[in-house]
Amino acid sequence: GPQFGGYDPVDVARGVAFAGNPQIWLISEKRLYLFGRAETRDAFAAAPATVLNDARKRWVQLQQQLAR
């Protein structure tokens, strides 16, 4: 399934849970990512390592907020 629960990884990296659109996606290193907007997909494609590093740092905290 999509990474980050289907949330846009660029927004996750900013600490925001923004739902990804199944029509706006990208596969990076055999993993599926959904994006809320084409602009965030393009930002991810330009610097995936940076986005993923920040998103992984914030994802645990965001998951806790979403579970409330």
C-alpha positions in Angstrom: 0.0 0.0 0.0 0.9 3.6 -0.1 3.5 5.0 2.3 2.5 7.3 5.2 -1.0 5.9 5.2 -1.7 7.5 1.9 -1.0 11.0 3.2 1.1 13.4 1.0 4.7 12.9 2.1 5.6 16.6 1.4 2.9 17.7 3.8 3.8 15.0 6.3 7.4 16.5 6.2 5.8 19.8 7.2 3.9 18.2 10.0 0.5 18.2 8.2 -1.7 15.3 7.4 -3.1 16.0 3.9 -4.7 13.1 2.2 -3.1 12.0 -1.0 -5.1 11.7 -4.3 -4.8 8.3 -5.9 -4.6 9.9 -9.3 -1.4 11.9 -8.2 1.3 9.4 -7.4 4.9 8.4 -7.8 6.9 5.3 -7.1 10.3 5.8 -5.6 12.6 2.9 -4.6 9.7 0.4 -5.2 7.4 2.3 -2.8 4.2 4.0 -3.7 3.6 7.6 -2.6 0.3 9.5 -3.0 0.2 13.3 -3.3 -2.5 15.9 -2.7 -1.3 18.1 -5.5 0.9 17.9 -8.6 3.1 20.6 -7.1 4.0 18.5 -4.0 4.7 15.4 -6.3 7.1 17.6 -8.2 8.7 18.9 -5.1 9.2 15.3 -3.9 10.6 14.2 -7.2 13.2 17.0 -7.0 14.5 16.0 -3.6 13.1 12.7 -2.4 15.8 11.9 0.2 15.2 15.3 1.9 11.4 15.0 1.9 11.5 11.4 3.2 14.0 12.2 5.9 11.8 15.0 7.2 8.5 13.0 6.7 9.8 10.0 8.6 10.8 12.2 11.5 7.3 13.7 11.8 5.2 10.6 10.8 5.1 9.0 14.3 3.9 12.2 15.9 1.3 12.7 13.1 0.0 9.2 13.5 -0.5 9.8 17.2 -2.5 13.0 16.4 -4.6 11.2 13.8 -5.4 8.4 16.3 -7.1 10.8 18.7 
